[in-house]
Amino acid sequence: MLEKKLPLVSITVPSYNQGRFIKETMESILNQDYAAIEILVMDGGSKDDTLEVLGRYAGDSRIKVKSERDKGQADAINKGFAESKGDIIAWLNSDDTYLPGVLAKQVGFLLANPEIDLVYADAVYTKVDGTHCGTYFARQFSHSELCRLCFIPQPTVFMRRQVYERNGPLDLSLHFALDYEYWLRAMFHSRFAYNPGFVATYRLHDESKTVGGAPNFNPEVERAVVRALNDQAAPEALKKDRENLLADLYLGLGNSCLRGANRKDALANLRKSMSHRTFRPRLFWFISYYLLGVPATNALAQKWTRWRSRRGLMERTMVGARERSASHPG
C-alpha cells in the first residue's frame, strides 16, 4: 500500500507530571512501522521534567505539544481529539506504551473491515520498570457483556473519527471510569470488534488510576452502567435483561471491594445484587474472593477470562468457516 493512501492516525497523549515515563511512551509511538501519524501531547502544566523531555522532540513535525492547566484527564483528551486531523483517533496515557507493529495491525483491520468503527485488543500489565506482571485479555463484543464489565483495554482502542463525532467528548465529571463510560455510550451508535493479540502495555504504579481501587472506581462504574441501561437507544434485548445486568453490576462492585479487603462495602453490594431477585453466576467469584482470597481467585479469573476470550475467537472462526463452506459447496 502506498504511504500517501494510508489514513492519518491521530494519537492524543494526556500528560501530567509523567516525566519518568513519557519518553518511553513517545518512542513506542514513533518507532511504529506506520508513518501516517500525528501525536498531540496535551500536558496539564507539569511541574516535573516532562516538558524538558518533550523538548527533545521539538524538531519533529508529527508532534504537537500544548502545556496548560486543564480540568483533568478527560479534558486533555477532549482537547486532543478536537485539534486532531486524523481519520482514525486514539489516546495513549503518558505512562503506557504501544507494542511494536500494532498501528499497522489495527489500522489494517479497520481498512479490511469498513463496517467496524472501533477495534480493540489485549494488553499487558507492567511494573514501574517496564517488566511484565500480568495480562488483560479482552473478549468478543456484546452489549450485555460490556454492561457486566469493562473488557476493553483502553490503550488498545483505535476508532474512526465518526465515533467521536457521533458520541461527543468524554465526560469531564469522570476521573476513573471515563473510558468505560465512553465505550458504554458509544456502543449503541457504533460497531465494535475484538482483534486478538497484545497491542499495548498498562503500567501499574502508585500514581496510576488503575491502582486506585474500588473507592474511586465503583461510584463511576455504577453511574456509567445505570446510565447505559437507561439509554433510549439501548436495544430491547438489553432492556429485558436489566434485572440480571444490575445484579451482575453490584456483584462486580462487591468483588472489587473484596479485592481491596473492604468486606463491609462488599456485603452491601451483595445485598443490592440480591435485591434484584435473580441468581447470577458471578456470585461464584464473590464467594471465591471471600473464602479463597485475592491471589488465588485472581489467578483463576485470569485463566477463565483467557478461555472466554479464546473461545469467542474459535466460535467466530468456526462460523466463518461454515459460511465460506455454504457459499462454495463441494
LOKE-68958 format. One line per field, with one value per atom (N, C-alpha, C): x, z, y; residue in one letter. Coordinates in pm, whole numbers, always signed. Layout:
N
X: c(X, ...)
Z: c(Z, ...)
Y: c(Y, ...)
paro: c(a, ...)
// end
This chain:
330
X: c(+85, +0, +88, +57, +135, +113, +220, +212, +108, +94, +0, -145, -170, -305, -337, -238, -261, -342, -444, -518, -432, -448, -376, -432, -342, -380, -337, -433, -405, -408, -296, -284, -268, -365, -358, -291, -195, -124, -153, -248, -272, -159, -111, +9, +3, +53, +73, +175, +291, +399, +435, +456, +495, +630, +719, +849, +930, +912, +992, +943, +822, +766, +744, +729, +675, +768, +899, +991, +961, +941, +910, +778, +681, +552, +569, +640, +661, +736, +841, +922, +841, +748, +667, +575, +540, +459, +548, +656, +743, +813, +833, +902, +809, +683, +590, +626, +592, +616, +495, +452, +338, +368, +378, +431, +327, +201, +99, +40, +116, +71, +88, +7, +31, +11, +94, +89, +57, -50, -90, -74, +33, +58, -14, -113, -190, -148, -56, +2, -73, -98, -175, -96, +23, +107, +199, +272, +358, +463, +492, +593, +725, +726, +849, +924, +1000, +1081, +1010, +877, +801, +829, +820, +838, +982, +1075, +1215, +1233, +1172, +1179, +1112, +995, +923, +995, +1075, +1151, +1249, +1287, +1381, +1315, +1183, +1112, +1068, +1122, +1075, +1087, +1181, +1200, +1115, +1034, +953, +816, +788, +663, +539, +558, +444, +392, +468, +437, +397, +285, +238, +224, +286, +281, +212, +113, +47, +45, +97, +101, +25, -84, -166, -253, -296, -382, -511, -556, -680, -768, -879, -977, -963, -848, -826, -802, -788, -752, -854, -983, -1085, -1077, -1052, -1040, -922, -809, -690, -717, -784, -814, -910, -1011, -1107, -1039, -945, -872, -791, -728, -652, -740, -854, -946, -995, -1027, -1082, -980, -852, -747, -690, -722, -665, -725, -653, -696, -714, -679, -678, -815, -820, -941, -960, -849, -851, -788, -853, -803, -788, -699, -674, -616, -611, -533, -448, -329, -234, -184, -214, -171, -19, +30, +174, +257, +196, +273, +252, +177, +154, +232, +236, +311, +238, +272, +230, +339, +299, +394, +428, +540, +582, +481, +462, +380, +231, +182, +39, -42, +16, -61, -95, +3, -23, -127, -119, -213, -356, -373, -508, -569, -486, -537, -571, -486, -515, -647, -677, -805, -921, -910, -1018, -1034, -923, -931, -995, -966, -1021, -1166, -1212, -1348, -1417, -1458, -1513, -1640, -1707, -1828, -1798, -1671, -1630, -1586, -1633, -1598, -1487, -1477, -1380, -1324, -1191, -1126, -1043, -1041, -964, -896, -806, -728, -690, -585, -539, -424, -401, -294, -212, -97, -5, +12, +3, +33, +184, +240, +382, +404, +521, +561, +622, +665, +726, +843, +924, +1043, +1015, +887, +852, +844, +879, +870, +725, +692, +555, +514, +389, +341, +198, +144, +8, -45, -164, -226, -370, -416, -553, -614, -683, -744, -882, -905, -1035, -1128, -1248, -1346, -1415, -1482, -1566, -1675, -1712, -1802, -1947, -2015, -2161, -2206, -2325, -2377, -2391, -2449, -2474, -2344, -2247, -2119, -2047, -2056, -1990, -2058, -2187, -2255, -2213, -2164, -2122, -1982, -1895, -1757, -1689, -1587, -1511, -1403, -1431, -1335, -1254, -1265, -1193, -1074, -951, -834, -816, -825, -827, -711, -584, -476, -473, -557, -560, -662, -739, -851, -806, -851, -838, -978, -1021, -1156, -1161, -1259, -1278, -1328, -1297, -1334, -1485, -1565, -1709, -1760, -1683, -1724, -1726, -1620, -1612, -1718, -1740, -1838, -1980, -2008, -2143, -2166, -2066, -2085, -2033, -1964, -1919, -1796, -1760, -1640, -1658, -1547, -1552, -1617, -1673, -1743, -1642, -1641, -1543, -1565, -1682, -1708, -1650, -1601, -1544, -1393, -1331, -1185, -1124, -1206, -1153, -1216, -1346, -1415, -1450, -1372, -1405, -1400, -1308, -1302, -1419, -1448, -1557, -1690, -1714, -1837, -1846, -1732, -1735, -1769, -1713, -1746, -1895, -1947, -2088, -2178, -2137, -2216, -2210, -2094, -2074, -2128, -2147, -2177, -2313, -2404, -2535, -2536, -2429, -2423, -2305, -2223, -2102, -2081, -2008, -1980, -1839, -1830, -1703, -1657, -1524, -1471, -1344, -1328, -1211, -1115, -993, -888, -780, -784, -700, -550, -479, -334, -295, -174, -128, -88, -144, -127, -56, -80, -29, +4, +72, +102, +32, -14, -68, +38, +85, +185, +117, +146, +90, +193, +156, +242, +153, +210, +132, +45, +89, +15, -85, -85, -175, -317, -413, -552, -596, -532, -568, -547, -452, -422, -513, -600, -682, -779, -830, -915, -1062, -1141, -1286, -1341, -1288, -1348, -1352, -1254, -1250, -1335, -1321, -1385, -1533, -1571, -1706, -1818, -1815, -1926, -1938, -1824, -1828, -1873, -1832, -1876, -2027, -2077, -2221, -2299, -2253, -2320, -2320, -2206, -2193, -2284, -2288, -2369, -2518, -2559, -2700, -2743, -2656, -2687, -2705, -2619, -2630, -2760, -2798, -2921, -3045, -3033, -3145, -3147, -3046, -3036, -3150, -3217, -3328, -3283, -3155, -3103, -3069, -3075, -3042, -3136, -3085, -3173, -3268, -3380, -3483, -3430, -3343, -3288, -3213, -3143, -3069, -3165, -3270, -3369, -3439, -3469, -3534, -3444, -3314, -3217, -3172, -3241, -3198, -3173, -3267, -3252, -3128, -3106, -2986, -2859, -2860, -2741, -2713, -2817, -2797, -2746, -2799, -2750, -2602, -2564, -2424, -2339, -2392, -2319, -2279, -2375, -2345, -2258, -2269, -2176, -2034, -2022, -1890, -1832, -1914, -1865, -1826, -1903, -1867, -1735, -1713, -1587, -1468, -1485, -1375, -1350, -1455, -1437, -1357, -1388, -1316, -1170, -1143, -1002, -927, -1000, -940, -956, -996, -1010, -1116, -1219, -1327, -1453, -1464, -1574, -1708, -1704, -1828, -1901, -1829, -1891, -1921, -1839, -1865, -1999, -2027, -2154, -2271, -2247, -2353, -2389, -2289, -2316, -2379, -2345, -2409, -2559, -2593, -2735, -2807, -2741, -2800, -2824, -2727, -2740, -2858, -2867, -2973, -3111, -3117, -3246, -3311, -3234, -3290, -3345, -3346, -3416, -3378, -3251, -3203, -3067, -3046, -2916, -2824, -2704, -2610, -2482, -2425, -2301, -2187, -2189, -2080, -2073, -2180, -2178, -2066, -2033, -1922, -1793, -1767, -1644, -1648, -1764, -1778, -1741, -1798, -1770, -1623, -1567, -1426, -1335, -1361, -1281, -1298, -1420, -1449, -1381, -1380, -1327, -1182, -1146, -1013, -912, -961, -869, -839, -766, -741, -645, -525, -429, -485, -545, -595, -710, -800, -913, -871, -776, -727, -665, -587, -525, -631, -734, -843, -920, -944, -1020, -945, -813, -735, -741, -736, -747, -886, -989, -1125, -1141, -1088, -1101, -1029, -911, -837, -915, -973, -1051, -1171, -1242, -1358, -1318, -1207, -1161, -1129, -1054, -1012, -1129, -1223, -1340, -1422, -1439, -1511, -1445, -1311, -1238, -1259, -1254, -1274, -1415, -1515, -1652, -1668, -1605, -1614, -1547, -1433, -1361, -1443, -1509, -1590, -1711, -1775, -1888, -1844, -1727, -1676, -1648, -1595, -1565, -1693, -1798, -1925, -1987, -1977, -2033, -1961, -1826, -1749, -1783, -1802, -1836, -1972, -2069, -2203, -2203, -2113, -2105, -2037, -1953, -1878, -1893, -2013, -2035, -1956, -1915, -1844, -1706)
Z: c(+0, +0, +0, -87, -92, +32, +79, +202, +193, +76, +63, +79, +65, +81, +224, +311, +449, +520, +595, +672, +785, +812, +921, +1054, +1144, +1278, +1376, +1450, +1549, +1688, +1759, +1892, +1994, +2082, +2189, +2310, +2367, +2487, +2600, +2688, +2804, +2905, +2959, +3043, +3160, +3274, +3388, +3482, +3491, +3580, +3558, +3431, +3396, +3326, +3370, +3306, +3306, +3405, +3413, +3315, +3263, +3172, +3030, +3009, +2882, +2763, +2787, +2677, +2620, +2707, +2661, +2585, +2632, +2564, +2424, +2414, +2285, +2189, +2236, +2149, +2100, +2183, +2141, +2025, +2014, +1901, +1780, +1803, +1692, +1626, +1699, +1643, +1573, +1559, +1485, +1336, +1272, +1127, +1051, +1089, +1027, +1029, +911, +901, +918, +883, +880, +1019, +1102, +1239, +1276, +1371, +1440, +1589, +1671, +1816, +1880, +1958, +2026, +2176, +2232, +2375, +2445, +2525, +2600, +2746, +2783, +2917, +3007, +3129, +3221, +3300, +3249, +3321, +3419, +3370, +3456, +3528, +3652, +3734, +3736, +3681, +3681, +3550, +3502, +3382, +3255, +3259, +3141, +3019, +3036, +2922, +2872, +2961, +2918, +2830, +2871, +2791, +2655, +2657, +2531, +2441, +2499, +2419, +2324, +2351, +2264, +2131, +2124, +2001, +1925, +1962, +1907, +1755, +1695, +1551, +1472, +1539, +1471, +1437, +1310, +1267, +1298, +1331, +1363, +1504, +1584, +1727, +1760, +1829, +1879, +2030, +2102, +2247, +2295, +2380, +2442, +2592, +2666, +2812, +2874, +2940, +3007, +3112, +3206, +3310, +3246, +3289, +3235, +3349, +3312, +3411, +3437, +3404, +3426, +3298, +3313, +3200, +3087, +3121, +3016, +2936, +3003, +2936, +2840, +2885, +2800, +2676, +2693, +2578, +2482, +2538, +2454, +2370, +2432, +2358, +2243, +2271, +2166, +2053, +2086, +1983, +1898, +1965, +1893, +1796, +1831, +1747, +1646, +1660, +1572, +1432, +1337, +1197, +1138, +1214, +1158, +1135, +1038, +1015, +1124, +1187, +1297, +1418, +1534, +1654, +1768, +1862, +1978, +2087, +2208, +2310, +2386, +2421, +2493, +2612, +2731, +2850, +2860, +2926, +2923, +3009, +3066, +3134, +3070, +2959, +2886, +2755, +2687, +2562, +2462, +2334, +2229, +2209, +2175, +2138, +1989, +1944, +1805, +1703, +1596, +1484, +1500, +1610, +1637, +1556, +1521, +1442, +1307, +1242, +1111, +1124, +1232, +1252, +1272, +1363, +1396, +1286, +1225, +1113, +996, +975, +869, +892, +1018, +1050, +1014, +1047, +1015, +864, +792, +647, +583, +640, +586, +627, +728, +779, +789, +676, +676, +758, +792, +873, +1021, +1061, +1202, +1231, +1342, +1381, +1485, +1568, +1678, +1695, +1704, +1723, +1851, +1922, +2046, +2051, +2147, +2154, +2299, +2320, +2454, +2497, +2627, +2682, +2785, +2816, +2914, +3029, +3151, +3267, +3291, +3323, +3355, +3487, +3546, +3668, +3631, +3731, +3709, +3614, +3627, +3544, +3406, +3376, +3244, +3232, +3337, +3331, +3341, +3270, +3265, +3399, +3439, +3566, +3556, +3436, +3421, +3282, +3254, +3124, +3139, +3042, +3038, +2908, +2915, +2797, +2773, +2650, +2612, +2579, +2531, +2493, +2364, +2302, +2188, +2234, +2147, +2189, +2198, +2302, +2311, +2404, +2381, +2464, +2609, +2630, +2768, +2841, +2770, +2835, +2877, +2794, +2830, +2950, +2967, +3086, +3212, +3195, +3311, +3357, +3263, +3299, +3183, +3215, +3110, +3061, +2949, +2893, +2779, +2762, +2654, +2713, +2693, +2744, +2669, +2740, +2676, +2580, +2616, +2523, +2394, +2385, +2262, +2162, +2198, +2115, +2005, +1883, +1770, +1711, +1689, +1641, +1529, +1444, +1335, +1393, +1324, +1374, +1397, +1316, +1331, +1466, +1534, +1669, +1761, +1753, +1832, +1787, +1656, +1606, +1645, +1651, +1689, +1839, +1918, +2062, +2147, +2083, +2155, +2242, +2326, +2408, +2530, +2597, +2721, +2830, +2929, +3039, +3138, +3150, +3236, +3384, +3421, +3562, +3609, +3515, +3549, +3548, +3646, +3656, +3657, +3672, +3680, +3576, +3557, +3460, +3333, +3298, +3181, +3051, +3039, +2917, +2912, +3024, +3029, +2996, +3054, +3024, +2876, +2814, +2673, +2586, +2618, +2540, +2556, +2679, +2702, +2626, +2621, +2549, +2399, +2350, +2206, +2148, +2232, +2178, +2109, +2139, +2075, +1939, +1908, +1785, +1696, +1741, +1667, +1675, +1578, +1576, +1629, +1731, +1795, +1747, +1746, +1711, +1791, +1828, +1901, +1800, +1793, +1707, +1799, +1832, +1938, +1916, +2026, +2026, +2115, +2169, +2259, +2180, +2219, +2146, +2229, +2360, +2442, +2582, +2658, +2797, +2887, +3000, +3109, +3219, +3258, +3364, +3500, +3593, +3727, +3823, +3884, +3985, +4080, +4187, +4294, +4248, +4142, +4096, +3986, +3935, +3824, +3874, +3790, +3829, +3842, +3766, +3772, +3912, +3986, +4121, +4223, +4178, +4269, +4352, +4298, +4376, +4374, +4444, +4443, +4489, +4595, +4641, +4532, +4442, +4333, +4214, +4177, +4054, +4069, +4181, +4192, +4168, +4230, +4205, +4058, +3990, +3849, +3761, +3795, +3719, +3732, +3854, +3877, +3797, +3803, +3730, +3580, +3527, +3382, +3334, +3409, +3367, +3377, +3488, +3504, +3394, +3360, +3251, +3119, +3093, +2968, +2963, +3075, +3078, +3063, +3099, +3086, +2951, +2869, +2740, +2648, +2588, +2499, +2376, +2341, +2224, +2253, +2379, +2414, +2345, +2291, +2224, +2324, +2275, +2360, +2440, +2378, +2449, +2574, +2566, +2682, +2790, +2748, +2844, +2916, +2843, +2904, +3005, +2985, +3073, +3187, +3207, +3301, +3442, +3496, +3633, +3649, +3553, +3558, +3551, +3464, +3447, +3571, +3636, +3759, +3871, +3876, +3974, +3952, +3825, +3791, +3827, +3799, +3829, +3976, +4065, +4208, +4259, +4199, +4235, +4192, +4073, +4027, +4118, +4162, +4254, +4387, +4429, +4552, +4540, +4424, +4402, +4409, +4350, +4354, +4497, +4579, +4721, +4793, +4761, +4825, +4784, +4659, +4616, +4693, +4741, +4822, +4970, +5010, +5150, +5223, +5151, +5210, +5213, +5317, +5325, +5356, +5429, +5463, +5337, +5250, +5126, +5030, +5036, +4952, +4987, +5115, +5157, +5125, +5132, +5096, +4949, +4863, +4720, +4695, +4776, +4763, +4792, +4895, +4927, +4813, +4751, +4636, +4521, +4500, +4392, +4418, +4540, +4573, +4569, +4585, +4581, +4443, +4342, +4208, +4183, +4289, +4290, +4174, +4147, +4042, +4081, +4059, +4089, +3969, +3993, +3886, +3906, +3798, +3809, +3873, +3859, +3917, +4069, +4130, +4274, +4311, +4217, +4241, +4271, +4194, +4214, +4347, +4385, +4513, +4626, +4620, +4724, +4722, +4601, +4591, +4653, +4621, +4682, +4834, +4878, +5020, +5097, +5037, +5107, +5072, +4943, +4900, +4903, +4897, +4897, +4757, +4751, +4624, +4531, +4576, +4481, +4410, +4487, +4427, +4330, +4367, +4281, +4157, +4172, +4056, +3953, +4001, +3909, +3836, +3909, +3848, +3748, +3786, +3699, +3569, +3577, +3456, +3360, +3413, +3328, +3264, +3342, +3289, +3178, +3202, +3103, +2974, +2988, +2868, +2791, +2863, +2797, +2727, +2795, +2734, +2609, +2619, +2506, +2387, +2412, +2302, +2249, +2338, +2293, +2196, +2227, +2137, +2002, +2000, +1874, +1795, +1864, +1796, +1739, +1816, +1768, +1642, +1644, +1528, +1406, +1428, +1319, +1261, +1349, +1304, +1225, +1272, +1199, +1061, +1055, +928, +832, +886, +803, +748, +833, +786, +679, +698, +599, +465, +472, +347, +279, +359, +303, +235, +300, +241, +113, +106, -12, -129, -96, -202, -182, -198, -174, -270, -216, -299, -331)
Y: c(-120, +0, +124, +218, +341, +423, +488, +565, +675, +738, +850, +806, +673, +623, +582, +582, +544, +651, +612, +713, +768, +895, +958, +908, +868, +825, +934, +988, +1093, +1031, +1043, +983, +1095, +1107, +1206, +1144, +1216, +1170, +1269, +1238, +1324, +1306, +1416, +1407, +1503, +1457, +1547, +1483, +1546, +1501, +1355, +1318, +1182, +1180, +1269, +1280, +1152, +1069, +945, +838, +856, +755, +804, +933, +981, +957, +952, +923, +783, +687, +551, +548, +625, +633, +690, +802, +866, +776, +713, +626, +507, +458, +344, +381, +510, +556, +582, +654, +694, +576, +468, +351, +253, +289, +203, +201, +91, +81, +133, +252, +318, +467, +526, +662, +772, +743, +849, +873, +941, +967, +1113, +1157, +1282, +1254, +1317, +1297, +1432, +1434, +1556, +1535, +1591, +1579, +1694, +1660, +1760, +1752, +1840, +1839, +1938, +1896, +1978, +2079, +2115, +2210, +2140, +2040, +1959, +2041, +1999, +2066, +1989, +1868, +1788, +1814, +1716, +1736, +1691, +1678, +1633, +1721, +1852, +1942, +1940, +1918, +1906, +1783, +1672, +1550, +1572, +1634, +1657, +1756, +1843, +1939, +1875, +1753, +1681, +1644, +1655, +1620, +1745, +1858, +1986, +1992, +1923, +1930, +1832, +1754, +1653, +1712, +1727, +1792, +1708, +1581, +1496, +1519, +1594, +1608, +1751, +1762, +1892, +1882, +1975, +1976, +2103, +2087, +2202, +2178, +2274, +2262, +2378, +2346, +2446, +2378, +2453, +2398, +2346, +2228, +2172, +2122, +2060, +2013, +1864, +1808, +1666, +1589, +1459, +1373, +1380, +1373, +1377, +1507, +1617, +1746, +1746, +1691, +1685, +1600, +1487, +1400, +1469, +1534, +1606, +1714, +1785, +1889, +1827, +1714, +1647, +1601, +1539, +1493, +1611, +1721, +1837, +1897, +1891, +1950, +1852, +1725, +1624, +1630, +1576, +1578, +1439, +1336, +1202, +1141, +1049, +971, +866, +827, +731, +798, +785, +852, +751, +786, +702, +791, +737, +806, +705, +749, +666, +746, +699, +770, +775, +878, +906, +812, +710, +605, +469, +465, +340, +341, +225, +217, +127, +149, +56, -48, -168, -272, -257, -311, -292, -346, -270, -316, -307, -248, -255, -154, -39, +57, -2, -62, -124, -235, -311, -422, -371, -276, -231, -143, -58, +21, -71, -171, -268, -339, -369, -433, -343, -214, -120, -104, -101, -88, -212, -328, -452, -475, -400, -417, -281, -226, -89, -73, -183, -174, -154, -176, -163, -20, +34, +171, +178, +75, +76, -63, -73, -202, -197, -309, -320, -456, -474, -597, -626, -705, -742, -652, -646, -562, -639, -583, -641, -542, -591, -507, -508, -391, -384, -313, -338, -269, -134, -61, +70, +60, -46, -60, -118, -143, -195, -345, -417, -564, -608, -715, -763, -824, -799, -853, -904, -916, -966, -940, -990, -973, -927, -853, -802, -851, -965, -1023, -962, -919, -867, -982, -950, -1051, -1010, -1105, -1072, -975, -884, -777, -822, -775, -781, -669, -616, -508, -551, -668, -712, -741, -798, -829, -702, -597, -472, -406, -429, -376, -451, -573, -651, -614, -584, -549, -480, -402, -335, -431, -497, -592, -529, -397, -329, -254, -301, -229, -97, +12, +144, +170, +141, +178, +95, -7, -88, -38, +64, +110, +205, +178, +270, +284, +408, +427, +529, +513, +608, +740, +847, +981, +993, +924, +939, +889, +803, +762, +884, +963, +1087, +1186, +1197, +1293, +1254, +1124, +1079, +1092, +1062, +1047, +1162, +1255, +1372, +1345, +1441, +1431, +1340, +1311, +1234, +1319, +1253, +1319, +1378, +1510, +1578, +1548, +1502, +1476, +1343, +1262, +1131, +1139, +1073, +1075, +935, +831, +696, +603, +611, +524, +598, +700, +782, +702, +608, +528, +430, +363, +267, +335, +452, +524, +557, +590, +626, +506, +389, +269, +237, +250, +222, +319, +444, +544, +522, +484, +472, +341, +239, +106, +98, +189, +185, +255, +326, +404, +366, +270, +234, +83, +29, -114, -140, -226, -259, -396, -418, -550, -577, -703, -751, -815, -763, -818, -874, -1003, -1059, -1038, -1029, -1010, -895, -899, -794, -670, -557, -431, -325, -323, -213, -262, -176, -205, -105, -155, -74, -74, +43, +47, +66, -22, -15, +47, +156, +220, +297, +348, +408, +525, +596, +713, +681, +557, +524, +505, +542, +530, +385, +296, +155, +100, +158, +111, +179, +270, +349, +268, +155, +68, +106, +22, +32, +166, +227, +354, +461, +459, +556, +513, +386, +338, +306, +244, +190, +290, +409, +503, +542, +558, +597, +481, +360, +243, +225, +235, +221, +325, +448, +556, +530, +484, +463, +350, +240, +126, +157, +220, +255, +351, +446, +540, +465, +368, +292, +212, +152, +74, +161, +288, +382, +453, +429, +497, +453, +549, +517, +439, +452, +382, +236, +194, +56, -41, -151, -249, -314, -363, -421, -541, -619, -736, -694, -582, -532, -483, -413, -363, -479, -585, -701, -772, -759, -826, -734, -623, -520, -575, -653, -701, -789, -876, -961, -877, -777, -693, -610, -559, -484, -575, -696, -792, -820, -836, -857, -735, -617, -494, -490, -513, -499, -613, -731, -837, -799, -738, -694, -589, -494, -391, -454, -553, -623, -697, -760, -829, -733, -614, -517, -470, -462, -428, -537, -663, -773, -774, -738, -731, -623, -523, -418, -441, -564, -602, -520, -477, -397, -484, -566, -661, -593, -484, -414, -366, -294, -246, -361, -466, -583, -645, -661, -720, -628, -496, -400, -415, -433, -454, -590, -689, -820, -807, -731, -711, -639, -541, -472, -570, -657, -755, -848, -899, -993, -928, -795, -726, -734, -770, -783, -924, -1004, -1133, -1224, -1230, -1320, -1374, -1503, -1564, -1548, -1500, -1476, -1558, -1615, -1693, -1615, -1481, -1402, -1416, -1467, -1490, -1588, -1678, -1771, -1696, -1588, -1512, -1437, -1388, -1321, -1417, -1537, -1637, -1676, -1689, -1726, -1620, -1491, -1385, -1385, -1408, -1402, -1516, -1637, -1754, -1787, -1776, -1817, -1703, -1580, -1466, -1416, -1305, -1236, -1309, -1350, -1410, -1534, -1626, -1749, -1720, -1631, -1600, -1523, -1429, -1356, -1450, -1547, -1643, -1725, -1767, -1843, -1757, -1631, -1540, -1512, -1500, -1473, -1591, -1712, -1831, -1837, -1804, -1804, -1701, -1579, -1473, -1510, -1570, -1610, -1717, -1811, -1916, -1857, -1764, -1700, -1623, -1551, -1471, -1559, -1664, -1752, -1835, -1873, -1947, -1863, -1735, -1646, -1638, -1635, -1630, -1759, -1874, -2001, -2011, -1963, -1968, -1883, -1765, -1676, -1740, -1808, -1874, -1989, -2067, -2179, -2130, -2023, -1967, -1920, -1852, -1806, -1920, -2030, -2147, -2209, -2216, -2271, -2183, -2051, -1959, -1972, -1985, -2000, -2131, -2236, -2367, -2364, -2294, -2284, -2205, -2105, -2019, -2090, -2191, -2262, -2413, -2466, -2609, -2696, -2811, -2907, -2866)
paro: c(m, m, m, l, l, l, e, e, e, k, k, k, k, k, k, l, l, l, p, p, p, l, l, l, v, v, v, s, s, s, i, i, i, t, t, t, v, v, v, p, p, p, s, s, s, y, y, y, n, n, n, q, q, q, g, g, g, r, r, r, f, f, f, i, i, i, k, k, k, e, e, e, t, t, t, m, m, m, e, e, e, s, s, s, i, i, i, l, l, l, n, n, n, q, q, q, d, d, d, y, y, y, a, a, a, a, a, a, i, i, i, e, e, e, i, i, i, l, l, l, v, v, v, m, m, m, d, d, d, g, g, g, g, g, g, s, s, s, k, k, k, d, d, d, d, d, d, t, t, t, l, l, l, e, e, e, v, v, v, l, l, l, g, g, g, r, r, r, y, y, y, a, a, a, g, g, g, d, d, d, s, s, s, r, r, r, i, i, i, k, k, k, v, v, v, k, k, k, s, s, s, e, e, e, r, r, r, d, d, d, k, k, k, g, g, g, q, q, q, a, a, a, d, d, d, a, a, a, i, i, i, n, n, n, k, k, k, g, g, g, f, f, f, a, a, a, e, e, e, s, s, s, k, k, k, g, g, g, d, d, d, i, i, i, i, i, i, a, a, a, w, w, w, l, l, l, n, n, n, s, s, s, d, d, d, d, d, d, t, t, t, y, y, y, l, l, l, p, p, p, g, g, g, v, v, v, l, l, l, a, a, a, k, k, k, q, q, q, v, v, v, g, g, g, f, f, f, l, l, l, l, l, l, a, a, a, n, n, n, p, p, p, e, e, e, i, i, i, d, d, d, l, l, l, v, v, v, y, y, y, a, a, a, d, d, d, a, a, a, v, v, v, y, y, y, t, t, t, k, k, k, v, v, v, d, d, d, g, g, g, t, t, t, h, h, h, c, c, c, g, g, g, t, t, t, y, y, y, f, f, f, a, a, a, r, r, r, q, q, q, f, f, f, s, s, s, h, h, h, s, s, s, e, e, e, l, l, l, c, c, c, r, r, r, l, l, l, c, c, c, f, f, f, i, i, i, p, p, p, q, q, q, p, p, p, t, t, t, v, v, v, f, f, f, m, m, m, r, r, r, r, r, r, q, q, q, v, v, v, y, y, y, e, e, e, r, r, r, n, n, n, g, g, g, p, p, p, l, l, l, d, d, d, l, l, l, s, s, s, l, l, l, h, h, h, f, f, f, a, a, a, l, l, l, d, d, d, y, y, y, e, e, e, y, y, y, w, w, w, l, l, l, r, r, r, a, a, a, m, m, m, f, f, f, h, h, h, s, s, s, r, r, r, f, f, f, a, a, a, y, y, y, n, n, n, p, p, p, g, g, g, f, f, f, v, v, v, a, a, a, t, t, t, y, y, y, r, r, r, l, l, l, h, h, h, d, d, d, e, e, e, s, s, s, k, k, k, t, t, t, v, v, v, g, g, g, g, g, g, a, a, a, p, p, p, n, n, n, f, f, f, n, n, n, p, p, p, e, e, e, v, v, v, e, e, e, r, r, r, a, a, a, v, v, v, v, v, v, r, r, r, a, a, a, l, l, l, n, n, n, d, d, d, q, q, q, a, a, a, a, a, a, p, p, p, e, e, e, a, a, a, l, l, l, k, k, k, k, k, k, d, d, d, r, r, r, e, e, e, n, n, n, l, l, l, l, l, l, a, a, a, d, d, d, l, l, l, y, y, y, l, l, l, g, g, g, l, l, l, g, g, g, n, n, n, s, s, s, c, c, c, l, l, l, r, r, r, g, g, g, a, a, a, n, n, n, r, r, r, k, k, k, d, d, d, a, a, a, l, l, l, a, a, a, n, n, n, l, l, l, r, r, r, k, k, k, s, s, s, m, m, m, s, s, s, h, h, h, r, r, r, t, t, t, f, f, f, r, r, r, p, p, p, r, r, r, l, l, l, f, f, f, w, w, w, f, f, f, i, i, i, s, s, s, y, y, y, y, y, y, l, l, l, l, l, l, g, g, g, v, v, v, p, p, p, a, a, a, t, t, t, n, n, n, a, a, a, l, l, l, a, a, a, q, q, q, k, k, k, w, w, w, t, t, t, r, r, r, w, w, w, r, r, r, s, s, s, r, r, r, r, r, r, g, g, g, l, l, l, m, m, m, e, e, e, r, r, r, t, t, t, m, m, m, v, v, v, g, g, g, a, a, a, r, r, r, e, e, e, r, r, r, s, s, s, a, a, a, s, s, s, h, h, h, p, p, p, g, g, g)
// end
